[in-house]
Amino acid sequence: RFRRNLHLNQSKNNDSDMKKLE
């Protein structure tokens, strides 16, 4: 369960990083 959450969090972080790059 914790691992799944971590993965979801990473995806969200990646999205934020991409937006910042733009």
N, CA, C and O atoms as a GROMACS GRO file, in nm:
protein
   88
    1ARG      N    1   0.086  -0.119   0.000
    1ARG     CA    2   0.000   0.000   0.000
    1ARG      C    3   0.090   0.125   0.000
    1ARG      O    4   0.070   0.216  -0.080
    2PHE      N    5   0.188   0.129   0.088
    2PHE     CA    6   0.275   0.247   0.095
    2PHE      C    7   0.349   0.267  -0.039
    2PHE      O    8   0.365   0.380  -0.087
    3ARG      N    9   0.393   0.157  -0.096
    3ARG     CA   10   0.470   0.166  -0.221
    3ARG      C   11   0.379   0.227  -0.329
    3ARG      O   12   0.423   0.312  -0.407
    4ARG      N   13   0.257   0.183  -0.333
    4ARG     CA   14   0.166   0.232  -0.438
    4ARG      C   15   0.149   0.384  -0.420
    4ARG      O   16   0.148   0.460  -0.518
    5ASN      N   17   0.136   0.426  -0.298
    5ASN     CA   18   0.120   0.569  -0.271
    5ASN      C   19   0.244   0.646  -0.318
    5ASN      O   20   0.235   0.752  -0.380
    6LEU      N   21   0.356   0.590  -0.288
    6LEU     CA   22   0.481   0.655  -0.328
    6LEU      C   23   0.486   0.673  -0.480
    6LEU      O   24   0.523   0.779  -0.530
    7HIS      N   25   0.448   0.569  -0.549
    7HIS     CA   26   0.450   0.575  -0.696
    7HIS      C   27   0.356   0.686  -0.744
    7HIS      O   28   0.388   0.762  -0.835
    8LEU      N   29   0.241   0.693  -0.682
    8LEU     CA   30   0.143   0.796  -0.722
    8LEU      C   31   0.202   0.935  -0.694
    8LEU      O   32   0.189   1.028  -0.774
    9ASN      N   33   0.265   0.946  -0.581
    9ASN     CA   34   0.325   1.075  -0.545
    9ASN      C   35   0.432   1.113  -0.647
    9ASN      O   36   0.441   1.229  -0.689
   10GLN      N   37   0.511   1.018  -0.686
   10GLN     CA   38   0.617   1.046  -0.783
   10GLN      C   39   0.556   1.098  -0.913
   10GLN      O   40   0.607   1.194  -0.972
   11SER      N   41   0.450   1.037  -0.955
   11SER     CA   42   0.385   1.079  -1.080
   11SER      C   43   0.341   1.224  -1.066
   11SER      O   44   0.359   1.305  -1.158
   12LYS      N   45   0.285   1.256  -0.954
   12LYS     CA   46   0.238   1.395  -0.932
   12LYS      C   47   0.358   1.489  -0.936
   12LYS      O   48   0.352   1.595  -0.998
   13ASN      N   49   0.465   1.451  -0.871
   13ASN     CA   50   0.585   1.536  -0.870
   13ASN      C   51   0.637   1.556  -1.012
   13ASN      O   52   0.675   1.666  -1.051
   14ASN      N   53   0.639   1.450  -1.087
   14ASN     CA   54   0.687   1.460  -1.225
   14ASN      C   55   0.602   1.560  -1.302
   14ASN      O   56   0.655   1.642  -1.377
   15ASP      N   57   0.474   1.553  -1.283
   15ASP     CA   58   0.383   1.644  -1.352
   15ASP      C   59   0.419   1.789  -1.316
   15ASP      O   60   0.424   1.877  -1.402
   16SER      N   61   0.442   1.812  -1.190
   16SER     CA   62   0.476   1.948  -1.143
   16SER      C   63   0.607   1.993  -1.209
   16SER      O   64   0.617   2.106  -1.257
   17ASP      N   65   0.703   1.906  -1.212
   17ASP     CA   66   0.832   1.941  -1.273
   17ASP      C   67   0.812   1.977  -1.420
   17ASP      O   68   0.870   2.073  -1.469
   18MET      N   69   0.732   1.901  -1.487
   18MET     CA   70   0.709   1.928  -1.630
   18MET      C   71   0.647   2.066  -1.647
   18MET      O   72   0.685   2.143  -1.735
   19LYS      N   73   0.551   2.096  -1.561
   19LYS     CA   74   0.484   2.227  -1.570
   19LYS      C   75   0.585   2.338  -1.544
   19LYS      O   76   0.582   2.443  -1.608
   20LYS      N   77   0.672   2.315  -1.450
   20LYS     CA   78   0.774   2.417  -1.418
   20LYS      C   79   0.865   2.441  -1.538
   20LYS      O   80   0.903   2.554  -1.568
   21LEU      N   81   0.898   2.334  -1.605
   21LEU     CA   82   0.988   2.346  -1.722
   21LEU      C   83   0.923   2.432  -1.830
   21LEU      O   84   0.990   2.510  -1.898
   22GLU      N   85   0.794   2.416  -1.845
   22GLU     CA   86   0.726   2.488  -1.954
   22GLU      C   87   0.736   2.638  -1.937
   22GLU      O   88   0.685   2.713  -2.020
   0.00000   0.00000   0.00000
